[in-house]
Amino acid sequence: MNVLGASVSEANYPAHETRDIVLPNQDGHVSQIAVDKFETEHIDECIDFIAALLEDAHHLTPKGEKQVLKATGGGAHLYHDRLANRFPGVIIQKEDEMECLITGLSFFLTEIPYEAFTYNENNPEPMQFEEKSANMYPFMLVNIGSGVSILKVTGPNEFSRISGTSLGGGTLWGLLSLLTNAQSFDDMLEISQGGDNKNIDLMVGDIYGTDYTKHGLKSTRIASSFGKVFRKDTQRNKEGFNPQDISKSLLFMISNNIGQIAYLNAQQHGLKKIYFGGYFIRGHPVTMNTLSYAINFWSKGEMTALFLRHEGHLGATGAFLTHKPIRKARQSFSYSENFSPNRTLNDPSQVLRGLEAPNLELRSDSQI
């Protein structure tokens, strides 16, 4: 298998979109993994998308060999029969979701420079990239999708699911669907940017009139999410509140909750590095800043919240790399990427512009 020129291409996509991972010039094996976003209710569109990819790659498959489609996550099981019926000549292989997450994360952390970063909107440069480290273990992965899974990782392919919560992206999406007219998750994130949660949430200052300095609580800290909605002099229906404010309040509520649960698990297991991944984050500055603040606040600065440039790719990339010929070939790969951090990104609203055009290459000097 010749892996010369394989790439993860991020050119010409909006900042919140996932990207393509391409492994060309292979003989008889999967040549491309393309990642797009499809809500569950649009599974038929997703299957049509896969059909187009398989058709495009058909000419790369040697005569007599079958194409392989890797699938992971709950949908790999829920929609397996539908995929098998739609693609009778394709081998459908289901891969374990958690194993794929860790395989994908390990790939990006060990092979890709400037993969992980911290985020603090109060810094002149909000995004601070982490250097690759030979001592990356142990760490914790908080994968935020519809719900949340928390994994402790102690070494290559050594991990365990230590906790989780049902309050995740699906919770935010569901509540916002009831309380606003947003039509998609991206719409919800977009409208939250212009919101002011202080019109919805009860703040420490609303209770004490000032900071609660004895216990380190600033007047601007949330004392009760949606606490002002219950006030007797407030109209109790969604028309009486600004959708932007509702979205910001809910985003803070879910993110703060996840951050505190992550901290408690990291404390219990003696972990200092906490990676956040999954499609809930999507590089959204408010979400990242809230999670960072929560980890820093509860740990008193002893733990670090880390985010990933390829946050939405972990499971798909891990599934791709479980293909046996690819696992074998990885032993002789070297990786490079033309991405370099943009040190001029001082405005949090523009923080993702530096992530839109990297091209990741896998190089090999031999045919495998």
C-alpha positions as CSV (number, residue, x, y, z in Angstrom):
1,M,0.0,0.0,0.0
2,N,1.4,3.3,-1.0
3,V,0.5,6.1,1.4
4,L,2.5,8.9,-0.1
5,G,0.5,12.1,-0.1
6,A,-2.2,11.2,2.3
7,S,-3.9,14.3,3.8
8,V,-6.4,15.8,6.2
9,S,-7.7,18.7,4.1
10,E,-9.3,21.7,5.8
11,A,-9.3,24.2,2.9
12,N,-12.4,26.1,1.8
13,Y,-14.7,25.1,4.7
14,P,-16.3,27.4,7.2
15,A,-14.7,27.3,10.7
16,H,-17.3,25.1,12.3
17,E,-17.4,22.4,9.6
18,T,-15.6,19.1,9.9
19,R,-13.1,18.2,7.2
20,D,-11.9,15.5,4.8
21,I,-9.2,13.0,5.6
22,V,-7.7,11.6,2.4
23,L,-5.3,8.7,2.0
24,P,-4.7,8.3,-1.8
25,N,-2.6,5.9,-3.8
26,Q,-3.6,2.8,-1.8
27,D,-3.9,-0.5,-3.6
28,G,-7.1,-2.3,-2.7
29,H,-7.9,-0.6,0.6
30,V,-10.0,2.3,1.9
31,S,-8.7,5.5,0.3
32,Q,-10.7,8.3,1.8
33,I,-12.6,9.2,4.9
34,A,-14.9,12.2,4.4
35,V,-16.5,13.8,7.4
36,D,-19.6,15.9,7.2
37,K,-22.4,16.7,9.7
38,F,-25.8,15.2,9.5
39,E,-28.5,15.3,12.2
40,T,-30.0,11.9,13.0
41,E,-33.3,12.9,11.3
42,H,-31.4,13.4,8.1
43,I,-29.9,9.9,8.0
44,D,-31.1,9.4,4.4
45,E,-29.1,12.4,3.3
46,C,-26.1,11.0,5.1
47,I,-26.4,7.7,3.3
48,D,-26.7,9.4,0.0
49,F,-23.5,11.3,0.9
50,I,-21.8,8.0,1.6
51,A,-23.1,6.6,-1.7
52,A,-21.5,9.5,-3.6
53,L,-18.2,8.9,-1.9
54,L,-18.2,5.2,-2.6
55,E,-19.0,5.9,-6.2
56,D,-16.1,8.4,-6.5
57,A,-13.7,5.9,-4.9
58,H,-14.9,2.9,-7.0
59,H,-12.3,3.3,-9.6
60,L,-9.5,3.1,-7.0
61,T,-10.6,-0.3,-5.9
62,P,-8.8,-3.2,-7.7
63,K,-10.9,-5.6,-9.6
64,G,-12.1,-8.5,-7.4
65,E,-11.8,-6.6,-4.1
66,K,-14.6,-5.0,-2.1
67,Q,-14.8,-1.5,-0.7
68,V,-14.8,-1.2,3.1
69,L,-17.0,1.2,5.0
70,K,-16.0,1.9,8.6
71,A,-18.8,2.9,11.0
72,T,-18.6,3.8,14.7
73,G,-20.9,5.3,17.4
74,G,-24.5,4.5,18.1
75,G,-25.5,5.0,14.4
76,A,-23.1,2.2,13.4
77,H,-25.4,-0.2,15.2
78,L,-28.8,1.5,14.7
79,Y,-28.4,2.0,10.9
80,H,-26.2,-1.0,10.1
81,D,-28.9,-3.0,8.3
82,R,-29.9,0.1,6.3
83,L,-26.3,0.6,5.2
84,A,-25.9,-3.1,4.4
85,N,-29.1,-3.1,2.3
86,R,-28.1,0.1,0.5
87,F,-24.6,-1.1,-0.2
88,P,-24.7,-4.9,-0.8
89,G,-21.3,-5.0,-2.4
90,V,-19.6,-3.1,0.4
91,I,-18.1,-4.6,3.6
92,I,-19.7,-2.7,6.5
93,Q,-17.4,-2.9,9.6
94,K,-18.7,-1.6,13.0
95,E,-16.0,-0.3,15.4
96,D,-16.2,0.3,19.1
97,E,-17.0,4.0,19.8
98,M,-14.7,4.5,22.8
99,E,-11.8,2.7,21.2
100,C,-12.1,4.8,18.1
101,L,-12.2,8.0,20.1
102,I,-9.0,7.2,21.9
103,T,-7.3,5.9,18.7
104,G,-8.2,9.1,16.9
105,L,-7.2,11.3,19.9
106,S,-3.8,9.6,20.2
107,F,-3.2,10.0,16.5
108,F,-3.8,13.8,16.6
109,L,-1.9,14.3,19.9
110,T,1.2,12.3,18.9
111,E,1.4,13.1,15.2
112,I,0.0,16.6,14.6
113,P,1.8,19.7,15.8
114,Y,-0.4,22.4,17.4
115,E,-3.3,20.1,17.9
116,A,-4.2,20.9,21.5
117,F,-4.7,24.4,22.9
118,T,-6.0,26.3,25.9
119,Y,-8.5,29.1,25.6
120,N,-9.0,32.2,27.8
121,E,-10.7,35.2,26.4
122,N,-9.1,37.4,29.0
123,N,-5.6,36.8,27.6
124,P,-4.2,39.1,24.8
125,E,-3.9,35.8,22.8
126,P,-6.9,33.7,23.8
127,M,-5.6,30.6,22.1
128,Q,-2.4,29.2,23.4
129,F,-1.1,26.1,21.7
130,E,0.5,23.2,23.6
131,E,3.8,21.7,22.5
132,K,3.8,18.0,21.8
133,S,5.0,16.1,24.8
134,A,6.6,12.7,25.2
135,N,4.9,12.4,28.6
136,M,1.3,12.9,27.5
137,Y,-0.2,10.2,29.9
138,P,-2.3,10.1,32.0
139,F,-5.1,12.4,30.9
140,M,-8.8,12.6,30.8
141,L,-11.0,13.0,27.7
142,V,-14.4,14.6,28.1
143,N,-16.3,13.7,24.9
144,I,-19.4,15.9,24.6
145,G,-22.0,14.7,22.1
146,S,-25.7,14.3,22.8
147,G,-24.6,13.1,26.2
148,V,-21.1,13.1,27.8
149,S,-18.6,10.3,28.2
150,I,-15.6,10.8,30.5
151,L,-12.6,8.6,29.8
152,K,-9.4,8.1,31.7
153,V,-6.4,7.4,29.5
154,T,-3.3,5.9,31.0
155,G,-1.4,4.9,27.9
156,P,-1.6,3.9,24.2
157,N,-4.9,2.0,23.9
158,E,-5.2,1.9,27.7
159,F,-8.4,3.6,28.9
160,S,-11.6,3.2,30.9
161,R,-14.9,5.0,30.9
162,I,-15.0,6.4,34.4
163,S,-18.1,8.6,34.3
164,G,-20.5,10.6,32.2
165,T,-23.7,12.6,32.3
166,S,-26.9,12.8,30.3
167,L,-26.7,16.6,30.3
168,G,-24.9,17.3,27.0
169,G,-25.3,18.7,23.6
170,G,-28.7,17.0,23.2
171,T,-29.9,18.7,26.3
172,L,-29.0,22.1,25.1
173,W,-30.5,21.4,21.7
174,G,-33.7,20.0,23.1
175,L,-34.3,22.9,25.5
176,L,-33.4,25.5,23.0
177,S,-35.8,23.9,20.5
178,L,-38.6,24.3,23.0
179,L,-37.7,27.8,24.1
180,T,-36.5,29.5,20.9
181,N,-37.2,29.3,17.2
182,A,-33.6,28.2,16.3
183,Q,-33.7,25.6,13.5
184,S,-30.3,24.0,14.0
185,F,-27.5,23.6,16.6
186,D,-25.4,26.1,14.7
187,D,-28.3,28.6,14.8
188,M,-28.5,28.2,18.6
189,L,-24.8,28.8,19.0
190,E,-24.9,31.8,16.7
191,I,-27.8,33.5,18.5
192,S,-26.2,32.9,21.9
193,Q,-23.3,35.2,21.0
194,G,-25.5,38.3,21.2
195,G,-27.2,37.3,24.4
196,D,-26.9,38.5,28.0
197,N,-27.5,35.7,30.5
198,K,-27.9,38.3,33.3
199,N,-31.4,38.9,32.1
200,I,-32.2,35.3,32.7
201,D,-29.8,34.1,35.5
202,L,-29.8,35.1,39.1
203,M,-26.4,36.4,39.9
204,V,-24.4,36.5,43.2
205,G,-24.8,40.3,43.0
206,D,-28.5,40.0,42.8
207,I,-28.5,38.3,46.1
208,Y,-25.8,40.1,48.0
209,G,-25.6,43.4,46.2
210,T,-21.9,42.9,45.8
211,D,-19.1,40.2,45.7
212,Y,-19.3,37.5,48.3
213,T,-15.6,37.9,49.0
214,K,-15.4,35.5,52.0
215,H,-16.0,32.6,49.7
216,G,-14.4,34.0,46.5
217,L,-17.6,34.6,44.6
218,K,-17.7,37.6,42.4
219,S,-21.0,39.5,42.0
220,T,-21.0,38.5,38.3
221,R,-21.0,34.7,39.1
222,I,-24.2,32.8,38.4
223,A,-26.0,31.8,41.6
224,S,-29.0,30.2,39.9
225,S,-29.4,29.4,36.2
226,F,-32.8,30.8,35.0
227,G,-33.3,32.1,38.5
228,K,-34.8,35.4,37.3
229,V,-37.4,33.7,35.2
230,F,-39.2,32.6,38.4
231,R,-39.6,36.1,39.8
232,K,-43.2,37.0,40.4
233,D,-43.0,40.2,38.4
234,T,-41.7,38.5,35.3
235,Q,-43.8,37.2,32.4
236,R,-43.5,33.5,32.4
237,N,-43.6,32.6,28.7
238,K,-40.8,32.5,26.1
239,E,-42.2,35.6,24.3
240,G,-41.3,37.6,27.4
241,F,-37.6,36.8,27.1
242,N,-35.0,37.4,24.4
243,P,-34.0,34.2,22.6
244,Q,-30.4,35.4,22.6
245,D,-30.5,35.7,26.4
246,I,-32.1,32.3,26.8
247,S,-29.5,30.7,24.5
248,K,-26.6,32.3,26.4
249,S,-28.0,31.2,29.8
250,L,-28.6,27.6,28.6
251,L,-25.1,27.4,27.1
252,F,-23.6,28.6,30.3
253,M,-25.7,26.2,32.4
254,I,-24.8,23.1,30.3
255,S,-21.1,24.1,29.9
256,N,-20.6,24.9,33.6
257,N,-22.3,21.6,34.6
258,I,-20.0,19.6,32.3
259,G,-17.0,21.6,33.6
260,Q,-17.7,20.8,37.2
261,I,-18.4,17.1,36.6
262,A,-15.1,16.9,34.6
263,Y,-13.2,18.6,37.5
264,L,-14.7,16.2,40.1
265,N,-13.7,13.2,38.1
266,A,-10.2,14.5,37.4
267,Q,-9.8,15.3,41.1
268,Q,-10.9,11.8,42.1
269,H,-8.5,10.1,39.7
270,G,-5.5,12.5,40.2
271,L,-5.5,13.9,36.7
272,K,-4.3,17.3,35.7
273,K,-4.9,17.4,31.9
274,I,-8.5,17.4,30.7
275,Y,-9.1,17.3,26.9
276,F,-12.5,18.3,25.7
277,G,-13.8,16.9,22.4
278,G,-17.0,16.1,20.6
279,Y,-19.3,18.0,18.3
280,F,-20.9,20.1,21.1
281,I,-17.9,22.4,21.3
282,R,-17.3,23.2,17.5
283,G,-14.6,25.7,18.4
284,H,-17.3,28.0,19.9
285,P,-15.4,30.7,21.9
286,V,-18.1,31.1,24.6
287,T,-18.3,27.3,25.2
288,M,-14.5,26.9,25.4
289,N,-14.1,29.9,27.7
290,T,-16.9,28.6,30.0
291,L,-15.3,25.2,30.3
292,S,-11.9,26.7,30.9
293,Y,-13.2,29.0,33.6
294,A,-15.0,26.1,35.3
295,I,-11.9,23.9,35.4
296,N,-9.7,26.7,36.5
297,F,-12.1,27.9,39.2
298,W,-12.9,24.5,40.8
299,S,-9.3,23.3,40.6
300,K,-7.9,26.6,41.8
301,G,-5.6,26.7,38.8
302,E,-4.2,23.2,39.3
303,M,-5.9,21.6,36.2
304,T,-5.8,22.6,32.6
305,A,-8.7,22.5,30.1
306,L,-7.4,21.6,26.6
307,F,-9.3,21.8,23.3
308,L,-8.6,20.2,19.9
309,R,-8.3,21.6,16.4
310,H,-9.8,18.3,15.1
311,E,-12.3,17.9,17.9
312,G,-15.1,16.5,15.7
313,H,-12.7,14.0,13.9
314,L,-11.7,11.7,16.8
315,G,-14.1,8.8,16.3
316,A,-14.1,8.9,12.5
317,T,-10.3,9.1,12.3
318,G,-10.0,6.3,14.9
319,A,-12.3,4.1,12.9
320,F,-10.4,4.8,9.8
321,L,-7.1,3.9,11.5
322,T,-8.5,0.5,12.7
323,H,-8.3,-0.8,9.2
324,K,-5.7,-3.5,9.3
325,P,-3.5,-2.4,6.4
326,I,-3.5,1.2,7.7
327,R,-2.5,0.0,11.2
328,K,0.4,-1.8,9.7
329,A,1.4,1.1,7.5
330,R,1.4,3.6,10.4
331,Q,4.6,2.0,11.7
332,S,6.5,3.6,8.8
333,F,4.6,6.9,8.5
334,S,5.9,10.3,9.1
335,Y,3.5,13.2,9.4
336,S,3.7,16.9,8.5
337,E,1.3,19.8,8.2
338,N,1.5,23.2,6.8
339,F,-0.6,24.8,9.6
340,S,1.1,27.3,11.9
341,P,-0.6,29.2,14.7
342,N,-1.7,32.8,13.9
343,R,-0.4,34.9,16.7
344,T,-2.4,37.9,15.7
345,L,-5.8,36.4,16.6
346,N,-6.6,38.7,19.6
347,D,-10.3,38.9,19.0
348,P,-12.1,35.8,20.4
349,S,-14.8,36.1,17.7
350,Q,-12.1,35.5,15.0
351,V,-10.2,32.9,16.8
352,L,-11.0,30.1,14.4
353,R,-9.9,31.9,11.2
354,G,-6.4,30.5,11.6
355,L,-7.7,26.9,11.5
356,E,-9.4,27.0,8.1
357,A,-6.6,26.1,5.7
358,P,-4.2,23.5,7.0
359,N,-3.2,20.4,5.0
360,L,-1.9,17.4,6.9
361,E,0.3,14.9,5.0
362,L,1.3,11.3,5.7
363,R,4.6,10.4,4.1
364,S,6.3,7.1,3.5
365,D,9.5,6.2,1.7
366,S,8.4,2.7,0.8
367,Q,5.5,0.8,-0.7
368,I,3.6,-1.2,1.9
